[in-house]
Amino acid sequence: MQVENLIQTVSIAAIPVLFAITLHEAAHGYVARHFGDMTAYQQGRISLNPLRHIDPVGTILLPLLTLWMGGILFGWAKPVPVNFAALRNPKKDMLWVALAGPGSNLFMALGWALLAKIAWSFPESYFAEPMLEMAQIGININVVLMVLNLLPLPPLDGGRVAISLLPHSQAYQLAKIEPYGMFILIFMAMTPVLGWMLRPLINIVYYVIQLIFGL
């Protein structure tokens, strides 16, 4: 990608990428507070201010690299601190705290799809083309984040969901993987394995969105 095209793409992608990553984390904190854990609230992490959630590598460098290389656009923010022991019903409430992040990405993907539909409806508008491009990036990043985070690998949200749903003995065994989870994820990202796992699920979500909005 040429430098001029990259700068143009970054300027359009900045808003959807920042919102996708930061709202994902803020949603975790909000739901954790609802179920009794005030940790994120006390640290000021239940906020729509991206500066409170930005991770230099995951929020800036990695999305830029994936945009430049043309791969699957994804990244991460600083994880919102959740003290699961402070939840009123830790094993049960963990499920809803974990699902809040991917749920926020699904909500945002649908919102960007609606914006894309509006842009399609007014092709003569001066703002239609950049609005459509921004909406497409918004759909892409949110669908990828949702599907990626639902993988049943701790510390991803899907791993938390699995720990919440499994019987105690199996949940304990899965939880022991957590210290190595990010290394496993990075290894899969450096090989075709992660793409093989994510692409079919991503395509299914795209297809459903297209059916709903007629895109």
mmCIF file of the C-alpha atoms, coordinates in Angstrom:
data_MODEL
# 
_entry.id   MODEL 
# 
loop_
_atom_site.group_PDB 
_atom_site.id 
_atom_site.type_symbol 
_atom_site.label_atom_id 
_atom_site.label_alt_id 
_atom_site.label_comp_id 
_atom_site.label_asym_id 
_atom_site.label_entity_id 
_atom_site.label_seq_id 
_atom_site.pdbx_PDB_ins_code 
_atom_site.Cartn_x 
_atom_site.Cartn_y 
_atom_site.Cartn_z 
_atom_site.occupancy 
_atom_site.B_iso_or_equiv 
_atom_site.pdbx_formal_charge 
_atom_site.auth_seq_id 
_atom_site.auth_comp_id 
_atom_site.auth_asym_id 
_atom_site.auth_atom_id 
_atom_site.pdbx_PDB_model_num 
ATOM 1   C CA . MET A 1 1   ? 0.000   0.000   0.000  1.00 0.00 ? 1   MET A CA 1 
ATOM 2   C CA . GLN A 1 2   ? 1.393   3.422   -0.972 1.00 0.00 ? 2   GLN A CA 1 
ATOM 3   C CA . VAL A 1 3   ? 2.040   5.950   1.792  1.00 0.00 ? 3   VAL A CA 1 
ATOM 4   C CA . GLU A 1 4   ? -0.667  8.329   0.511  1.00 0.00 ? 4   GLU A CA 1 
ATOM 5   C CA . ASN A 1 5   ? -3.252  5.547   0.412  1.00 0.00 ? 5   ASN A CA 1 
ATOM 6   C CA . LEU A 1 6   ? -2.208  4.335   3.861  1.00 0.00 ? 6   LEU A CA 1 
ATOM 7   C CA . ILE A 1 7   ? -2.620  7.832   5.340  1.00 0.00 ? 7   ILE A CA 1 
ATOM 8   C CA . GLN A 1 8   ? -6.062  8.147   3.769  1.00 0.00 ? 8   GLN A CA 1 
ATOM 9   C CA . THR A 1 9   ? -7.097  4.708   5.022  1.00 0.00 ? 9   THR A CA 1 
ATOM 10  C CA . VAL A 1 10  ? -5.807  5.428   8.544  1.00 0.00 ? 10  VAL A CA 1 
ATOM 11  C CA . SER A 1 11  ? -7.728  8.701   8.722  1.00 0.00 ? 11  SER A CA 1 
ATOM 12  C CA . ILE A 1 12  ? -10.940 6.896   7.787  1.00 0.00 ? 12  ILE A CA 1 
ATOM 13  C CA . ALA A 1 13  ? -10.237 3.819   9.933  1.00 0.00 ? 13  ALA A CA 1 
ATOM 14  C CA . ALA A 1 14  ? -9.256  5.687   13.111 1.00 0.00 ? 14  ALA A CA 1 
ATOM 15  C CA . ILE A 1 15  ? -12.790 6.253   14.435 1.00 0.00 ? 15  ILE A CA 1 
ATOM 16  C CA . PRO A 1 16  ? -14.195 2.733   13.879 1.00 0.00 ? 16  PRO A CA 1 
ATOM 17  C CA . VAL A 1 17  ? -11.031 1.013   15.131 1.00 0.00 ? 17  VAL A CA 1 
ATOM 18  C CA . LEU A 1 18  ? -10.775 3.125   18.290 1.00 0.00 ? 18  LEU A CA 1 
ATOM 19  C CA . PHE A 1 19  ? -14.458 2.709   19.095 1.00 0.00 ? 19  PHE A CA 1 
ATOM 20  C CA . ALA A 1 20  ? -14.395 -1.037  18.400 1.00 0.00 ? 20  ALA A CA 1 
ATOM 21  C CA . ILE A 1 21  ? -11.499 -1.646  20.753 1.00 0.00 ? 21  ILE A CA 1 
ATOM 22  C CA . THR A 1 22  ? -12.288 0.829   23.537 1.00 0.00 ? 22  THR A CA 1 
ATOM 23  C CA . LEU A 1 23  ? -16.041 0.173   23.755 1.00 0.00 ? 23  LEU A CA 1 
ATOM 24  C CA . HIS A 1 24  ? -15.285 -3.541  23.940 1.00 0.00 ? 24  HIS A CA 1 
ATOM 25  C CA . GLU A 1 25  ? -13.228 -2.975  27.081 1.00 0.00 ? 25  GLU A CA 1 
ATOM 26  C CA . ALA A 1 26  ? -15.576 -0.385  28.603 1.00 0.00 ? 26  ALA A CA 1 
ATOM 27  C CA . ALA A 1 27  ? -18.461 -2.856  28.194 1.00 0.00 ? 27  ALA A CA 1 
ATOM 28  C CA . HIS A 1 28  ? -16.602 -5.412  30.309 1.00 0.00 ? 28  HIS A CA 1 
ATOM 29  C CA . GLY A 1 29  ? -16.145 -2.843  33.059 1.00 0.00 ? 29  GLY A CA 1 
ATOM 30  C CA . TYR A 1 30  ? -19.746 -1.666  32.933 1.00 0.00 ? 30  TYR A CA 1 
ATOM 31  C CA . VAL A 1 31  ? -21.180 -5.176  33.243 1.00 0.00 ? 31  VAL A CA 1 
ATOM 32  C CA . ALA A 1 32  ? -18.663 -6.072  35.975 1.00 0.00 ? 32  ALA A CA 1 
ATOM 33  C CA . ARG A 1 33  ? -19.852 -3.035  37.955 1.00 0.00 ? 33  ARG A CA 1 
ATOM 34  C CA . HIS A 1 34  ? -23.456 -4.137  37.433 1.00 0.00 ? 34  HIS A CA 1 
ATOM 35  C CA . PHE A 1 35  ? -22.609 -7.493  39.033 1.00 0.00 ? 35  PHE A CA 1 
ATOM 36  C CA . GLY A 1 36  ? -20.726 -6.018  41.967 1.00 0.00 ? 36  GLY A CA 1 
ATOM 37  C CA . ASP A 1 37  ? -17.090 -5.523  40.916 1.00 0.00 ? 37  ASP A CA 1 
ATOM 38  C CA . MET A 1 38  ? -16.164 -1.829  41.177 1.00 0.00 ? 38  MET A CA 1 
ATOM 39  C CA . THR A 1 39  ? -12.507 -2.247  40.141 1.00 0.00 ? 39  THR A CA 1 
ATOM 40  C CA . ALA A 1 40  ? -12.792 -0.833  36.608 1.00 0.00 ? 40  ALA A CA 1 
ATOM 41  C CA . TYR A 1 41  ? -15.106 1.954   37.784 1.00 0.00 ? 41  TYR A CA 1 
ATOM 42  C CA . GLN A 1 42  ? -12.712 3.031   40.536 1.00 0.00 ? 42  GLN A CA 1 
ATOM 43  C CA . GLN A 1 43  ? -9.821  3.108   38.033 1.00 0.00 ? 43  GLN A CA 1 
ATOM 44  C CA . GLY A 1 44  ? -11.798 5.244   35.569 1.00 0.00 ? 44  GLY A CA 1 
ATOM 45  C CA . ARG A 1 45  ? -11.896 2.530   32.916 1.00 0.00 ? 45  ARG A CA 1 
ATOM 46  C CA . ILE A 1 46  ? -15.670 2.652   32.312 1.00 0.00 ? 46  ILE A CA 1 
ATOM 47  C CA . SER A 1 47  ? -15.186 5.471   29.848 1.00 0.00 ? 47  SER A CA 1 
ATOM 48  C CA . LEU A 1 48  ? -15.695 6.265   26.177 1.00 0.00 ? 48  LEU A CA 1 
ATOM 49  C CA . ASN A 1 49  ? -12.407 8.198   26.198 1.00 0.00 ? 49  ASN A CA 1 
ATOM 50  C CA . PRO A 1 50  ? -10.063 6.122   23.978 1.00 0.00 ? 50  PRO A CA 1 
ATOM 51  C CA . LEU A 1 51  ? -7.007  7.496   25.801 1.00 0.00 ? 51  LEU A CA 1 
ATOM 52  C CA . ARG A 1 52  ? -7.998  5.484   28.879 1.00 0.00 ? 52  ARG A CA 1 
ATOM 53  C CA . HIS A 1 53  ? -7.899  2.233   26.911 1.00 0.00 ? 53  HIS A CA 1 
ATOM 54  C CA . ILE A 1 54  ? -5.172  2.654   24.272 1.00 0.00 ? 54  ILE A CA 1 
ATOM 55  C CA . ASP A 1 55  ? -2.379  0.076   24.182 1.00 0.00 ? 55  ASP A CA 1 
ATOM 56  C CA . PRO A 1 56  ? 0.501   1.363   21.988 1.00 0.00 ? 56  PRO A CA 1 
ATOM 57  C CA . VAL A 1 57  ? 1.007   -2.016  20.320 1.00 0.00 ? 57  VAL A CA 1 
ATOM 58  C CA . GLY A 1 58  ? -2.495  -3.464  20.178 1.00 0.00 ? 58  GLY A CA 1 
ATOM 59  C CA . THR A 1 59  ? -4.462  -0.279  19.494 1.00 0.00 ? 59  THR A CA 1 
ATOM 60  C CA . ILE A 1 60  ? -2.036  1.569   17.215 1.00 0.00 ? 60  ILE A CA 1 
ATOM 61  C CA . LEU A 1 61  ? 0.861   -0.479  15.843 1.00 0.00 ? 61  LEU A CA 1 
ATOM 62  C CA . LEU A 1 62  ? -0.929  -3.753  15.091 1.00 0.00 ? 62  LEU A CA 1 
ATOM 63  C CA . PRO A 1 63  ? -3.955  -2.208  13.293 1.00 0.00 ? 63  PRO A CA 1 
ATOM 64  C CA . LEU A 1 64  ? -1.552  -0.061  11.227 1.00 0.00 ? 64  LEU A CA 1 
ATOM 65  C CA . LEU A 1 65  ? 0.485   -3.129  10.274 1.00 0.00 ? 65  LEU A CA 1 
ATOM 66  C CA . THR A 1 66  ? -2.585  -5.142  9.299  1.00 0.00 ? 66  THR A CA 1 
ATOM 67  C CA . LEU A 1 67  ? -3.919  -2.229  7.238  1.00 0.00 ? 67  LEU A CA 1 
ATOM 68  C CA . TRP A 1 68  ? -0.562  -1.885  5.496  1.00 0.00 ? 68  TRP A CA 1 
ATOM 69  C CA . MET A 1 69  ? -0.131  -5.625  4.887  1.00 0.00 ? 69  MET A CA 1 
ATOM 70  C CA . GLY A 1 70  ? -3.760  -6.153  3.873  1.00 0.00 ? 70  GLY A CA 1 
ATOM 71  C CA . GLY A 1 71  ? -4.429  -8.941  6.373  1.00 0.00 ? 71  GLY A CA 1 
ATOM 72  C CA . ILE A 1 72  ? -7.294  -9.406  8.828  1.00 0.00 ? 72  ILE A CA 1 
ATOM 73  C CA . LEU A 1 73  ? -7.721  -6.076  10.616 1.00 0.00 ? 73  LEU A CA 1 
ATOM 74  C CA . PHE A 1 74  ? -7.621  -6.570  14.372 1.00 0.00 ? 74  PHE A CA 1 
ATOM 75  C CA . GLY A 1 75  ? -6.024  -5.304  17.569 1.00 0.00 ? 75  GLY A CA 1 
ATOM 76  C CA . TRP A 1 76  ? -6.640  -4.902  21.277 1.00 0.00 ? 76  TRP A CA 1 
ATOM 77  C CA . ALA A 1 77  ? -6.794  -2.316  24.043 1.00 0.00 ? 77  ALA A CA 1 
ATOM 78  C CA . LYS A 1 78  ? -5.506  -2.402  27.607 1.00 0.00 ? 78  LYS A CA 1 
ATOM 79  C CA . PRO A 1 79  ? -7.629  -5.053  29.334 1.00 0.00 ? 79  PRO A CA 1 
ATOM 80  C CA . VAL A 1 80  ? -10.158 -3.656  31.777 1.00 0.00 ? 80  VAL A CA 1 
ATOM 81  C CA . PRO A 1 81  ? -9.339  -4.983  35.275 1.00 0.00 ? 81  PRO A CA 1 
ATOM 82  C CA . VAL A 1 82  ? -12.011 -7.352  36.560 1.00 0.00 ? 82  VAL A CA 1 
ATOM 83  C CA . ASN A 1 83  ? -11.838 -8.910  40.015 1.00 0.00 ? 83  ASN A CA 1 
ATOM 84  C CA . PHE A 1 84  ? -13.995 -11.974 39.479 1.00 0.00 ? 84  PHE A CA 1 
ATOM 85  C CA . ALA A 1 85  ? -13.929 -12.734 43.206 1.00 0.00 ? 85  ALA A CA 1 
ATOM 86  C CA . ALA A 1 86  ? -15.777 -9.445  43.794 1.00 0.00 ? 86  ALA A CA 1 
ATOM 87  C CA . LEU A 1 87  ? -18.711 -10.486 41.590 1.00 0.00 ? 87  LEU A CA 1 
ATOM 88  C CA . ARG A 1 88  ? -21.808 -11.472 43.527 1.00 0.00 ? 88  ARG A CA 1 
ATOM 89  C CA . ASN A 1 89  ? -21.862 -14.901 41.859 1.00 0.00 ? 89  ASN A CA 1 
ATOM 90  C CA . PRO A 1 90  ? -18.370 -15.225 40.326 1.00 0.00 ? 90  PRO A CA 1 
ATOM 91  C CA . LYS A 1 91  ? -18.738 -18.312 38.118 1.00 0.00 ? 91  LYS A CA 1 
ATOM 92  C CA . LYS A 1 92  ? -22.188 -17.346 36.842 1.00 0.00 ? 92  LYS A CA 1 
ATOM 93  C CA . ASP A 1 93  ? -21.571 -13.601 36.474 1.00 0.00 ? 93  ASP A CA 1 
ATOM 94  C CA . MET A 1 94  ? -18.271 -14.203 34.658 1.00 0.00 ? 94  MET A CA 1 
ATOM 95  C CA . LEU A 1 95  ? -20.336 -15.350 31.668 1.00 0.00 ? 95  LEU A CA 1 
ATOM 96  C CA . TRP A 1 96  ? -22.066 -11.977 31.270 1.00 0.00 ? 96  TRP A CA 1 
ATOM 97  C CA . VAL A 1 97  ? -18.915 -9.953  31.935 1.00 0.00 ? 97  VAL A CA 1 
ATOM 98  C CA . ALA A 1 98  ? -17.103 -11.935 29.229 1.00 0.00 ? 98  ALA A CA 1 
ATOM 99  C CA . LEU A 1 99  ? -19.940 -11.712 26.692 1.00 0.00 ? 99  LEU A CA 1 
ATOM 100 C CA . ALA A 1 100 ? -20.231 -7.942  27.133 1.00 0.00 ? 100 ALA A CA 1 
ATOM 101 C CA . GLY A 1 101 ? -17.162 -7.297  24.963 1.00 0.00 ? 101 GLY A CA 1 
ATOM 102 C CA . PRO A 1 102 ? -18.155 -9.389  21.919 1.00 0.00 ? 102 PRO A CA 1 
ATOM 103 C CA . GLY A 1 103 ? -21.747 -8.229  22.416 1.00 0.00 ? 103 GLY A CA 1 
ATOM 104 C CA . SER A 1 104 ? -20.640 -4.603  22.092 1.00 0.00 ? 104 SER A CA 1 
ATOM 105 C CA . ASN A 1 105 ? -18.772 -5.486  18.897 1.00 0.00 ? 105 ASN A CA 1 
ATOM 106 C CA . LEU A 1 106 ? -21.886 -7.129  17.442 1.00 0.00 ? 106 LEU A CA 1 
ATOM 107 C CA . PHE A 1 107 ? -23.936 -4.036  18.310 1.00 0.00 ? 107 PHE A CA 1 
ATOM 108 C CA . MET A 1 108 ? -21.345 -1.770  16.663 1.00 0.00 ? 108 MET A CA 1 
ATOM 109 C CA . ALA A 1 109 ? -21.104 -3.985  13.563 1.00 0.00 ? 109 ALA A CA 1 
ATOM 110 C CA . LEU A 1 110 ? -24.867 -3.688  13.118 1.00 0.00 ? 110 LEU A CA 1 
ATOM 111 C CA . GLY A 1 111 ? -24.649 0.079   13.645 1.00 0.00 ? 111 GLY A CA 1 
ATOM 112 C CA . TRP A 1 112 ? -21.955 0.443   10.989 1.00 0.00 ? 112 TRP A CA 1 
ATOM 113 C CA . ALA A 1 113 ? -23.984 -1.779  8.644  1.00 0.00 ? 113 ALA A CA 1 
ATOM 114 C CA . LEU A 1 114 ? -26.925 0.590   9.067  1.00 0.00 ? 114 LEU A CA 1 
ATOM 115 C CA . LEU A 1 115 ? -24.633 3.511   8.236  1.00 0.00 ? 115 LEU A CA 1 
ATOM 116 C CA . ALA A 1 116 ? -23.436 1.635   5.133  1.00 0.00 ? 116 ALA A CA 1 
ATOM 117 C CA . LYS A 1 117 ? -27.050 1.133   4.085  1.00 0.00 ? 117 LYS A CA 1 
ATOM 118 C CA . ILE A 1 118 ? -27.693 4.867   4.458  1.00 0.00 ? 118 ILE A CA 1 
ATOM 119 C CA . ALA A 1 119 ? -24.573 5.664   2.401  1.00 0.00 ? 119 ALA A CA 1 
ATOM 120 C CA . TRP A 1 120 ? -25.743 3.273   -0.329 1.00 0.00 ? 120 TRP A CA 1 
ATOM 121 C CA . SER A 1 121 ? -29.114 5.043   -0.372 1.00 0.00 ? 121 SER A CA 1 
ATOM 122 C CA . PHE A 1 122 ? -27.563 8.442   -1.147 1.00 0.00 ? 122 PHE A CA 1 
ATOM 123 C CA . PRO A 1 123 ? -24.799 7.703   -3.691 1.00 0.00 ? 123 PRO A CA 1 
ATOM 124 C CA . GLU A 1 124 ? -24.876 11.265  -5.030 1.00 0.00 ? 124 GLU A CA 1 
ATOM 125 C CA . SER A 1 125 ? -23.874 12.706  -1.656 1.00 0.00 ? 125 SER A CA 1 
ATOM 126 C CA . TYR A 1 126 ? -20.345 14.093  -1.277 1.00 0.00 ? 126 TYR A CA 1 
ATOM 127 C CA . PHE A 1 127 ? -19.983 12.129  1.980  1.00 0.00 ? 127 PHE A CA 1 
ATOM 128 C CA . ALA A 1 128 ? -21.331 8.830   0.630  1.00 0.00 ? 128 ALA A CA 1 
ATOM 129 C CA . GLU A 1 129 ? -17.996 7.301   -0.452 1.00 0.00 ? 129 GLU A CA 1 
ATOM 130 C CA . PRO A 1 130 ? -15.935 8.076   2.709  1.00 0.00 ? 130 PRO A CA 1 
ATOM 131 C CA . MET A 1 131 ? -18.942 7.187   4.886  1.00 0.00 ? 131 MET A CA 1 
ATOM 132 C CA . LEU A 1 132 ? -19.262 3.839   3.120  1.00 0.00 ? 132 LEU A CA 1 
ATOM 133 C CA . GLU A 1 133 ? -15.547 3.119   3.448  1.00 0.00 ? 133 GLU A CA 1 
ATOM 134 C CA . MET A 1 134 ? -15.623 3.993   7.155  1.00 0.00 ? 134 MET A CA 1 
ATOM 135 C CA . ALA A 1 135 ? -18.693 1.813   7.668  1.00 0.00 ? 135 ALA A CA 1 
ATOM 136 C CA . GLN A 1 136 ? -17.060 -1.137  5.892  1.00 0.00 ? 136 GLN A CA 1 
ATOM 137 C CA . ILE A 1 137 ? -13.990 -0.846  8.129  1.00 0.00 ? 137 ILE A CA 1 
ATOM 138 C CA . GLY A 1 138 ? -16.285 -0.572  11.155 1.00 0.00 ? 138 GLY A CA 1 
ATOM 139 C CA . ILE A 1 139 ? -18.095 -3.755  10.167 1.00 0.00 ? 139 ILE A CA 1 
ATOM 140 C CA . ASN A 1 140 ? -14.817 -5.574  9.501  1.00 0.00 ? 140 ASN A CA 1 
ATOM 141 C CA . ILE A 1 141 ? -13.008 -4.695  12.730 1.00 0.00 ? 141 ILE A CA 1 
ATOM 142 C CA . ASN A 1 142 ? -16.034 -5.397  14.921 1.00 0.00 ? 142 ASN A CA 1 
ATOM 143 C CA . VAL A 1 143 ? -16.848 -8.737  13.290 1.00 0.00 ? 143 VAL A CA 1 
ATOM 144 C CA . VAL A 1 144 ? -13.214 -9.845  13.564 1.00 0.00 ? 144 VAL A CA 1 
ATOM 145 C CA . LEU A 1 145 ? -12.954 -8.763  17.211 1.00 0.00 ? 145 LEU A CA 1 
ATOM 146 C CA . MET A 1 146 ? -16.214 -10.477 18.083 1.00 0.00 ? 146 MET A CA 1 
ATOM 147 C CA . VAL A 1 147 ? -15.265 -13.786 16.451 1.00 0.00 ? 147 VAL A CA 1 
ATOM 148 C CA . LEU A 1 148 ? -11.663 -13.684 17.699 1.00 0.00 ? 148 LEU A CA 1 
ATOM 149 C CA . ASN A 1 149 ? -12.684 -13.010 21.290 1.00 0.00 ? 149 ASN A CA 1 
ATOM 150 C CA . LEU A 1 150 ? -15.214 -15.837 21.255 1.00 0.00 ? 150 LEU A CA 1 
ATOM 151 C CA . LEU A 1 151 ? -12.486 -18.447 20.713 1.00 0.00 ? 151 LEU A CA 1 
ATOM 152 C CA . PRO A 1 152 ? -12.554 -20.715 23.798 1.00 0.00 ? 152 PRO A CA 1 
ATOM 153 C CA . LEU A 1 153 ? -9.003  -19.836 24.794 1.00 0.00 ? 153 LEU A CA 1 
ATOM 154 C CA . PRO A 1 154 ? -8.319  -18.074 28.101 1.00 0.00 ? 154 PRO A CA 1 
ATOM 155 C CA . PRO A 1 155 ? -7.778  -15.146 28.555 1.00 0.00 ? 155 PRO A CA 1 
ATOM 156 C CA . LEU A 1 156 ? -10.001 -14.401 25.556 1.00 0.00 ? 156 LEU A CA 1 
ATOM 157 C CA . ASP A 1 157 ? -13.658 -13.789 26.332 1.00 0.00 ? 157 ASP A CA 1 
ATOM 158 C CA . GLY A 1 158 ? -14.622 -17.145 24.843 1.00 0.00 ? 158 GLY A CA 1 
ATOM 159 C CA . GLY A 1 159 ? -12.294 -18.814 27.329 1.00 0.00 ? 159 GLY A CA 1 
ATOM 160 C CA . ARG A 1 160 ? -14.051 -17.003 30.188 1.00 0.00 ? 160 ARG A CA 1 
ATOM 161 C CA . VAL A 1 161 ? -17.412 -18.111 28.790 1.00 0.00 ? 161 VAL A CA 1 
ATOM 162 C CA . ALA A 1 162 ? -16.226 -21.717 28.612 1.00 0.00 ? 162 ALA A CA 1 
ATOM 163 C CA . ILE A 1 163 ? -14.891 -21.576 32.191 1.00 0.00 ? 163 ILE A CA 1 
ATOM 164 C CA . SER A 1 164 ? -18.227 -20.200 33.353 1.00 0.00 ? 164 SER A CA 1 
ATOM 165 C CA . LEU A 1 165 ? -20.234 -22.936 31.607 1.00 0.00 ? 165 LEU A CA 1 
ATOM 166 C CA . LEU A 1 166 ? -18.037 -25.983 32.227 1.00 0.00 ? 166 LEU A CA 1 
ATOM 167 C CA . PRO A 1 167 ? -18.244 -28.113 35.387 1.00 0.00 ? 167 PRO A CA 1 
ATOM 168 C CA . HIS A 1 168 ? -15.738 -27.067 38.049 1.00 0.00 ? 168 HIS A CA 1 
ATOM 169 C CA . SER A 1 169 ? -13.158 -29.760 37.299 1.00 0.00 ? 169 SER A CA 1 
ATOM 170 C CA . GLN A 1 170 ? -13.016 -29.055 33.539 1.00 0.00 ? 170 GLN A CA 1 
ATOM 171 C CA . ALA A 1 171 ? -13.216 -25.294 34.148 1.00 0.00 ? 171 ALA A CA 1 
ATOM 172 C CA . TYR A 1 172 ? -10.207 -25.535 36.473 1.00 0.00 ? 172 TYR A CA 1 
ATOM 173 C CA . GLN A 1 173 ? -8.180  -27.420 33.861 1.00 0.00 ? 173 GLN A CA 1 
ATOM 174 C CA . LEU A 1 174 ? -9.053  -24.866 31.152 1.00 0.00 ? 174 LEU A CA 1 
ATOM 175 C CA . ALA A 1 175 ? -8.228  -21.951 33.465 1.00 0.00 ? 175 ALA A CA 1 
ATOM 176 C CA . LYS A 1 176 ? -4.686  -23.315 33.908 1.00 0.00 ? 176 LYS A CA 1 
ATOM 177 C CA . ILE A 1 177 ? -4.049  -22.508 30.220 1.00 0.00 ? 177 ILE A CA 1 
ATOM 178 C CA . GLU A 1 178 ? -4.543  -18.760 30.799 1.00 0.00 ? 178 GLU A CA 1 
ATOM 179 C CA . PRO A 1 179 ? -0.866  -17.827 31.475 1.00 0.00 ? 179 PRO A CA 1 
ATOM 180 C CA . TYR A 1 180 ? 0.010   -19.308 28.069 1.00 0.00 ? 180 TYR A CA 1 
ATOM 181 C CA . GLY A 1 181 ? -3.106  -18.212 26.163 1.00 0.00 ? 181 GLY A CA 1 
ATOM 182 C CA . MET A 1 182 ? -1.652  -15.091 24.553 1.00 0.00 ? 182 MET A CA 1 
ATOM 183 C CA . PHE A 1 183 ? 1.472   -16.988 23.452 1.00 0.00 ? 183 PHE A CA 1 
ATOM 184 C CA . ILE A 1 184 ? -0.752  -19.608 21.846 1.00 0.00 ? 184 ILE A CA 1 
ATOM 185 C CA . LEU A 1 185 ? -2.770  -16.876 20.124 1.00 0.00 ? 185 LEU A CA 1 
ATOM 186 C CA . ILE A 1 186 ? 0.347   -15.094 18.844 1.00 0.00 ? 186 ILE A CA 1 
ATOM 187 C CA . PHE A 1 187 ? 1.703   -18.389 17.510 1.00 0.00 ? 187 PHE A CA 1 
ATOM 188 C CA . MET A 1 188 ? -1.567  -19.073 15.678 1.00 0.00 ? 188 MET A CA 1 
ATOM 189 C CA . ALA A 1 189 ? -1.541  -15.511 14.289 1.00 0.00 ? 189 ALA A CA 1 
ATOM 190 C CA . MET A 1 190 ? 1.973   -16.056 12.900 1.00 0.00 ? 190 MET A CA 1 
ATOM 191 C CA . THR A 1 191 ? 0.795   -19.156 11.057 1.00 0.00 ? 191 THR A CA 1 
ATOM 192 C CA . PRO A 1 192 ? -2.223  -19.773 8.798  1.00 0.00 ? 192 PRO A CA 1 
ATOM 193 C CA . VAL A 1 193 ? -4.004  -21.529 11.679 1.00 0.00 ? 193 VAL A CA 1 
ATOM 194 C CA . LEU A 1 194 ? -5.765  -18.448 13.068 1.00 0.00 ? 194 LEU A CA 1 
ATOM 195 C CA . GLY A 1 195 ? -7.033  -17.459 9.635  1.00 0.00 ? 195 GLY A CA 1 
ATOM 196 C CA . TRP A 1 196 ? -8.302  -20.992 9.011  1.00 0.00 ? 196 TRP A CA 1 
ATOM 197 C CA . MET A 1 197 ? -10.211 -20.889 12.290 1.00 0.00 ? 197 MET A CA 1 
ATOM 198 C CA . LEU A 1 198 ? -11.625 -17.382 11.997 1.00 0.00 ? 198 LEU A CA 1 
ATOM 199 C CA . ARG A 1 199 ? -12.450 -17.021 8.308  1.00 0.00 ? 199 ARG A CA 1 
ATOM 200 C CA . PRO A 1 200 ? -15.452 -19.409 8.114  1.00 0.00 ? 200 PRO A CA 1 
ATOM 201 C CA . LEU A 1 201 ? -17.046 -17.867 11.220 1.00 0.00 ? 201 LEU A CA 1 
ATOM 202 C CA . ILE A 1 202 ? -16.349 -14.327 9.988  1.00 0.00 ? 202 ILE A CA 1 
ATOM 203 C CA . ASN A 1 203 ? -17.937 -15.153 6.636  1.00 0.00 ? 203 ASN A CA 1 
ATOM 204 C CA . ILE A 1 204 ? -21.066 -16.471 8.366  1.00 0.00 ? 204 ILE A CA 1 
ATOM 205 C CA . VAL A 1 205 ? -21.458 -13.240 10.356 1.00 0.00 ? 205 VAL A CA 1 
ATOM 206 C CA . TYR A 1 206 ? -20.898 -11.152 7.205  1.00 0.00 ? 206 TYR A CA 1 
ATOM 207 C CA . TYR A 1 207 ? -23.546 -13.178 5.408  1.00 0.00 ? 207 TYR A CA 1 
ATOM 208 C CA . VAL A 1 208 ? -26.093 -12.639 8.202  1.00 0.00 ? 208 VAL A CA 1 
ATOM 209 C CA . ILE A 1 209 ? -25.398 -8.890  8.232  1.00 0.00 ? 209 ILE A CA 1 
ATOM 210 C CA . GLN A 1 210 ? -25.800 -8.734  4.470  1.00 0.00 ? 210 GLN A CA 1 
ATOM 211 C CA . LEU A 1 211 ? -29.120 -10.554 4.719  1.00 0.00 ? 211 LEU A CA 1 
ATOM 212 C CA . ILE A 1 212 ? -30.402 -8.204  7.431  1.00 0.00 ? 212 ILE A CA 1 
ATOM 213 C CA . PHE A 1 213 ? -29.406 -4.967  5.703  1.00 0.00 ? 213 PHE A CA 1 
ATOM 214 C CA . GLY A 1 214 ? -29.457 -6.018  2.056  1.00 0.00 ? 214 GLY A CA 1 
ATOM 215 C CA . LEU A 1 215 ? -25.865 -4.929  1.492  1.00 0.00 ? 215 LEU A CA 1 
# 
